Amino acid sequence: MGVGYSSCSSLSLSFRSSTCSFSYCPTTSNSKTTCTCSDKSHSNHLLFKPTSKFLQTHIRKLAQKTIGKAPSSAPFFLRCGRVVEQMETQKGNDFLQKPSFDPHSIDQELVQKIAYDALVWSSLHGLVVGDRNSQRSGKVPGVGMVHAPIALLPMSFPESHWKQACEVAPIFNELVDRVSLDGNFLQESLSRTKKVDTFTSRLLDIHSKMLEINKKEDIRLGLHRSDYMLDEQTKLLLQIELNTISSSFPGLSCLVSELHRLLLLQFREHLLLDPERVPRNNAVNGFAEALAKAWTEYNNPRAVIMVVVQPEERNMYDQHWLCAVLKEQYQITTIRKSLAEIDATGELQADGTLLVGGEAVAVVYFRAGYAPTDYPSEFEWRARLLMEQSSAIKCPSIAYHLAGTKKIQQELAKPGVLERFLENKDDISKLRRCFAGLWSLNDLQIIKDAIERPGLYVMKPQREGGGNNIYGDDVKETLLRLHVTGNQEDAAYILMQRIFPAVSPAILMRDGVSHRDQTISELGVYGAYLRNKTKVIMNDNCGYLMRTKVSSSNEGGVAAGFAVLDSIYLV
């Protein structure tokens, strides 16, 4: 067997025997690919990894001697003219798979070029949020805008776990719907929490009123997002939470994926990453399709979709993307109203029709109403009850909202509870595979362990939006305080196994400045569910949200200022 060099534009080693001919590039995987350079005399060489350690060492030394600078750990790849690496899924190892990419290895001059182009693209394509430094940025569109906080390049993520998260999304959708129909389960599971958590108590009161009048939600719409972290030790994809209200960033997450694909294409010669490994993100179209189908089911062509918003919403552009798609693709009019405005201008007609500002409302889409701060007075609570009493389709209904609480998540993780709502054993098994450890605070053995080893647990209240959880020594101190007071305040919390994802290098962009840091990431997969009585009209996963934060940060909300928007690179 002889060793030679191909005529490709960068280093590739050719091996020839009497029966075969192929090329080898050191440090690559044992997958195969086809050389696509313009020199057709060697365009069908197969890329492979020799099994002989002696041969691998010999080739590596020869390669280092040839290019004079590649260390043994440096990832370098076969590049033939216009590099086109065909990448397949993780299961089919027929093509070259690039190992984890280190963005910190990029020189600063190139980072600045990529960052500049990313900022221009973000400005031109609406990847923006309101600037906190501008007082009017949350009130007047187009005033005080700044690019959304983003990762400059996508984060590596195993394709097998990506497929798993997508596969279980429709099952979680169905589970939420089934749970929402079991009023006794919701009331009983949250009964202790109700005694010590005023916010949850008010939500339960509205739900109880609906049960008393036997209010039926024949048309049920859910726009959900299930959030996961990949545990480094067990290699399991574990669910952080299931969001059933105000699942944010379906609009901007699509733009980040599109931006990253473009950057990988534009700087492919330098980065050597395949843009096709960044999954296309269809979240905004999927959510818009579900809202449009719900509007159609309501069957009033003059009715509007109402987006319930916070009075000062700096994340308005993410919401406006949905409204724009609804208008352009479905010719559906949307209005934006705060809870106070709904109370001031809303009325309920005898047939159940909800009018707000004189407009009939077909669908109420909540992008507010998930936190106590959204209800500063009785006016806001009155608006929530008014909407719930109406015939408008609520996204979410009060029952769907409660089904997404932390306490219900913990209850569903108990042995035998999923079987109360789902029949398919395979589906149940798939969901349980995603469950992290979840416990109530009346489990004395777990409480004892959490006090002794607080770093292995997270305490969670019944809150959404980021910035609410308790970590580290604060877990121990809080548990000891609750034990001393003994006033049932423990019912406001659950304990969850703390997940330790891998720490990865990333380049983060905020306020036009890039900085390198060690980070961890959280994957959210969106799901859309629409049902009219017994007919399931839509049950899909529809896109994803990747959020990345510095590894030293416990909390992870983008809007709360802890994380940046990201996308995934399948490996």
Residue pairs with C-beta under 8 A, 6 or more apart in sequence:
1 15
1 16
1 17
2 15
2 16
3 13
3 14
3 15
3 59
3 62
4 13
4 14
4 15
4 16
5 11
5 12
5 13
5 14
5 66
6 12
6 13
6 14
6 23
6 35
6 39
6 42
6 45
6 80
7 37
7 39
7 41
7 42
8 23
8 35
8 37
8 39
8 78
8 79
8 80
8 81
9 37
9 79
9 80
9 81
10 76
10 78
10 79
10 80
11 25
11 63
11 66
11 67
11 76
12 23
12 24
12 25
12 35
12 45
12 78
12 80
13 23
13 24
13 25
13 26
13 59
13 62
13 63
14 21
14 22
14 23
14 24
14 42
14 45
15 21
15 22
15 23
15 24
20 46
21 42
21 45
22 45
22 46
22 47
22 48
23 35
23 42
23 45
23 46
23 47
23 78
24 47
24 48
24 49
24 50
24 59
25 47
25 76
25 77
25 78
26 56
26 59
26 60
26 63
26 70
26 76
27 60
27 72
27 73
27 74
27 75
27 76
27 99
28 47
28 49
28 77
28 78
28 96
28 98
29 49
29 93
29 96
29 97
29 99
30 48
30 49
30 93
31 47
31 93
31 94
31 95
31 96
31 97
32 46
32 47
32 48
32 93
32 94
32 95
32 96
33 46
33 47
33 78
33 85
33 86
33 95
33 96
34 43
34 44
34 46
34 86
35 42
35 43
35 44
35 45
35 47
35 78
35 80
36 43
36 80
36 81
36 82
36 83
36 84
37 43
37 80
37 81
37 82
38 81
38 82
39 80
39 81
47 78
47 96
49 56
50 56
50 59
60 72
63 70
64 70
64 71
64 72
67 76
70 76
75 98
75 99
75 101
77 83
77 85
77 96
77 98
77 272
78 96
79 269
79 272
83 268
83 269
83 272
85 95
85 96
85 98
85 274
86 95
87 95
87 96
87 97
87 274
87 276
87 277
87 570
88 94
88 95
89 159
89 570
90 97
90 158
90 159
90 160
90 570
90 571
91 160
97 571
98 272
98 273
98 274
98 571
99 571
100 156
100 504
100 571
101 153
101 156
101 271
101 273
101 569
102 505
103 152
103 153
103 505
103 506
103 507
103 516
104 505
104 507
104 516
106 114
106 270
106 271
106 507
110 267
110 270
111 152
111 507
111 514
112 514
113 267
114 152
114 153
114 263
114 267
115 152
115 507
115 509
115 514
117 263
117 266
118 150
118 152
118 259
118 263
118 509
119 147
119 509
119 512
121 127
121 259
121 262
122 128
122 147
122 148
122 150
122 255
122 259
123 147
125 255
125 258
125 259
126 255
126 317
126 321
127 147
127 148
127 150
127 252
127 255
127 256
127 259
128 145
128 146
128 147
128 148
128 317
129 145
129 146
129 147
129 148
129 149
129 252
129 314
129 315
129 317
129 318
130 137
130 138
130 144
130 145
130 146
130 313
130 314
130 315
130 316
130 317
131 137
131 144
131 145
131 146
131 314
132 314
133 144
134 143
134 144
135 144
136 143
136 144
137 143
137 144
137 145
137 314
138 310
138 311
138 312
138 313
138 314
138 316
139 311
139 312
141 316
141 317
141 320
145 317
146 511
146 512
147 509
147 512
148 252
148 255
148 256
148 558
148 564
148 565
149 508
149 509
149 510
149 558
149 563
149 564
149 565
150 256
150 259
150 508
150 509
150 564
150 565
150 566
151 256
151 506
151 507
151 508
151 509
151 519
151 548
151 564
151 565
151 566
151 567
152 263
152 506
152 507
152 508
152 509
152 514
153 260
153 263
153 264
153 271
153 273
153 506
153 507
153 569
154 257
154 260
154 264
154 278
154 546
154 566
154 567
154 568
154 569
155 504
155 506
155 519
155 521
155 546
155 548
155 566
155 567
155 568
155 569
156 504
156 568
156 569
156 571
157 230
157 521
157 523
157 546
157 568
157 569
157 570
157 571
158 230
158 570
158 571
159 570
159 571
161 228
161 230
161 237
162 279
162 523
162 568
162 570
164 237
164 430
164 433
164 434
165 226
165 228
165 237
165 523
165 525
165 541
165 544
166 525
166 541
166 544
167 430
167 541
168 226
168 430
168 431
168 434
169 224
169 226
169 525
169 526
169 527
169 540
169 541
170 527
170 529
170 539
170 540
170 541
171 422
171 427
171 430
171 431
172 224
172 226
172 242
172 431
172 527
173 222
173 224
173 527
173 528
173 529
173 539
174 422
174 427
174 529
174 539
175 412
175 418
175 421
175 422
175 431
176 222
176 224
176 242
176 244
176 400
176 403
176 404
176 529
177 220
177 222
177 400
177 529
177 531
178 421
178 422
179 185
179 186
179 399
179 403
179 408
179 412
179 421
180 186
180 217
180 220
180 397
180 399
180 400
180 402
180 403
181 399
182 420
182 421
183 207
183 211
183 399
185 411
185 420
186 204
186 207
186 399
186 402
186 403
186 408
187 204
187 207
187 208
187 211
189 407
189 408
189 411
190 200
190 204
190 402
190 405
190 407
190 408
192 488
192 491
193 200
193 405
193 407
193 462
193 491
193 492
194 200
194 201
194 204
195 201
195 488
195 491
196 487
196 488
196 489
196 491
196 492
197 461
197 462
197 491
197 492
198 372
199 371
199 372
199 375
199 462
199 463
200 405
200 407
200 462
200 492
202 375
202 381
203 398
203 401
203 402
204 402
206 384
206 385
206 388
206 398
207 398
207 399
207 402
209 385
209 388
210 388
210 389
210 398
210 399
215 388
215 389
217 393
217 394
217 397
217 399
218 532
218 533
219 294
219 297
219 298
219 393
219 530
219 531
219 532
219 533
220 393
220 397
220 400
220 529
220 530
220 531
221 290
221 291
221 294
221 363
221 393
221 394
221 395
221 396
221 529
221 530
222 244
222 395
222 396
222 400
222 527
222 528
222 529
222 530
223 247
223 250
223 287
223 290
223 291
223 365
223 395
223 396
223 526
223 527
223 528
224 242
224 243
224 244
224 247
224 404
224 526
224 527
224 528
224 529
225 242
225 243
225 247
225 248
225 524
225 525
225 526
225 527
225 545
226 239
226 241
226 242
226 243
226 524
226 525
226 527
227 239
227 240
227 241
227 242
227 243
227 522
227 523
227 524
228 237
228 238
228 239
228 240
228 434
228 522
228 523
228 524
228 525
229 237
229 238
229 240
229 499
229 501
229 520
229 521
229 522
229 523
230 236
230 237
230 238
230 501
230 502
230 523
231 237
231 238
231 499
231 500
231 501
232 500
232 501
232 502
233 500
236 433
237 433
237 434
237 523
238 434
238 435
238 436
238 497
238 499
239 409
239 434
239 435
239 436
240 436
240 499
240 522
241 404
241 406
241 409
242 404
242 409
243 404
243 464
243 524
244 396
244 400
244 401
244 403
244 404
245 366
245 369
245 370
245 396
245 400
245 401
245 404
245 464
246 366
246 367
246 368
246 369
246 370
246 464
247 524
247 526
248 315
248 318
248 367
248 558
248 559
249 283
249 315
249 318
249 545
249 558
249 565
250 283
250 284
250 286
250 287
250 318
250 321
250 322
250 526
250 543
250 545
251 283
251 284
251 317
251 318
251 319
251 320
251 321
251 322
252 317
252 318
252 321
252 565
253 281
253 283
253 543
253 544
253 545
253 546
253 565
253 567
254 281
254 282
254 283
254 284
254 285
254 321
254 543
256 281
256 546
256 565
256 566
256 567
257 278
257 279
257 280
257 281
257 567
258 281
259 567
260 275
260 278
260 567
260 569
261 275
261 276
261 278
261 280
262 275
264 271
264 273
264 274
264 275
264 278
265 275
268 274
268 275
273 569
277 569
277 570
277 571
278 567
278 568
278 569
278 570
279 544
279 567
279 568
279 570
281 543
281 544
281 567
282 542
282 543
283 526
283 542
283 543
283 544
283 545
284 321
284 322
284 325
284 543
285 325
285 329
285 542
285 543
286 526
286 528
286 540
286 542
286 543
287 322
287 526
287 528
287 542
288 322
288 325
288 326
288 329
288 330
289 528
289 538
289 542
290 528
290 529
290 530
290 538
290 542
291 305
291 322
291 326
291 332
291 363
291 365
291 395
292 326
292 329
292 330
292 332
293 530
293 537
293 538
294 362
294 363
294 393
294 395
294 530
295 303
295 305
295 330
295 332
295 362
295 363
297 393
297 530
297 532
297 537
298 362
298 363
298 392
298 393
300 360
300 362
302 360
303 359
303 360
303 361
303 362
304 332
304 333
304 334
304 335
304 359
304 360
304 361
304 362
305 326
305 332
305 333
305 334
305 335
305 361
305 362
305 363
305 365
306 334
306 335
306 336
306 337
306 342
306 356
306 359
306 361
306 363
306 364
306 365
306 392
307 319
307 322
307 323
307 334
307 335
307 336
307 337
307 365
307 367
308 337
308 338
308 339
308 342
308 364
308 365
308 366
308 367
308 368
308 369
308 387
309 316
309 319
309 336
309 337
309 338
309 367
309 368
310 338
310 367
310 368
310 374
311 338
311 340
313 319
313 367
313 368
314 559
315 559
319 336
319 367
322 334
322 365
323 334
323 336
326 332
326 334
327 333
327 334
335 356
335 357
335 359
337 345
337 356
337 357
338 368
339 368
339 369
339 374
339 375
339 379
339 380
339 383
339 384
340 377
340 379
340 380
340 383
341 356
341 357
342 356
342 383
342 386
342 387
343 379
343 380
343 382
343 383
343 386
344 379
345 356
345 357
345 358
346 354
346 355
346 356
346 383
346 386
346 387
347 354
347 355
348 354
348 355
348 386
348 389
348 390
349 355
351 391
352 389
352 390
352 391
353 360
353 361
353 390
353 391
353 392
354 360
354 361
354 364
354 386
354 387
354 390
354 391
354 392
355 361
361 390
361 392
362 392
362 393
363 392
363 393
363 394
363 395
364 387
364 390
364 392
364 393
364 394
364 395
365 395
366 394
366 395
366 396
366 401
368 374
369 375
369 380
369 384
370 401
370 464
370 465
371 463
371 464
371 465
372 463
374 380
375 381
375 384
384 398
387 394
388 394
388 397
388 398
394 400
396 404
402 408
405 462
406 460
406 461
406 462
406 463
406 494
407 440
407 462
407 494
409 438
409 494
410 438
410 439
410 440
410 494
410 496
411 417
412 418
413 435
413 437
413 438
418 428
418 431
418 432
419 428
422 428
422 431
436 496
436 497
436 499
437 496
437 497
438 494
438 495
438 496
438 497
439 446
439 494
439 495
439 496
440 491
440 494
440 495
441 447
441 479
441 482
441 490
441 491
441 493
441 494
441 495
442 490
443 495
446 495
447 479
447 483
447 495
449 456
449 457
450 456
450 457
450 475
450 476
450 479
450 495
451 476
451 479
451 480
454 472
454 473
454 474
454 475
454 476
454 479
455 472
455 498
456 497
456 498
457 475
457 495
457 496
457 497
457 498
458 469
458 470
458 471
458 475
458 495
458 496
458 497
458 498
459 469
459 470
459 471
459 474
459 475
459 478
459 479
459 493
459 494
459 495
459 496
460 468
460 469
460 470
460 493
460 494
460 495
460 496
461 468
461 469
461 492
461 493
462 492
465 557
465 559
465 560
466 555
466 556
466 557
466 559
466 560
466 562
467 555
467 557
467 560
467 562
469 554
469 555
470 478
470 493
471 498
471 554
472 554
478 493
482 489
482 490
501 520
501 521
501 522
502 520
503 518
503 519
503 520
503 551
504 518
504 519
504 520
504 521
505 516
505 517
505 518
505 519
506 516
506 517
506 518
506 519
506 548
506 566
507 514
507 515
507 516
508 514
508 515
508 516
508 517
508 519
508 548
508 550
508 564
509 564
510 564
517 550
517 551
518 550
518 551
519 548
519 549
519 550
519 551
520 548
520 549
520 551
521 546
521 547
521 548
521 549
521 566
522 546
522 547
522 548
522 549
522 556
522 563
523 544
523 545
523 546
523 568
524 544
524 545
524 546
524 547
525 541
525 543
525 544
525 545
526 541
526 542
526 543
526 544
526 545
527 539
527 540
527 541
527 542
528 538
528 539
528 540
528 542
529 536
529 538
529 539
530 536
530 537
530 538
530 539
531 537
544 568
545 565
546 565
546 566
546 567
546 568
547 556
547 557
547 558
547 563
547 564
547 565
547 566
548 563
548 564
548 566
549 555
549 556
549 562
549 563
549 564
553 562
553 563
555 562
556 562
556 563
557 563
558 564
558 565
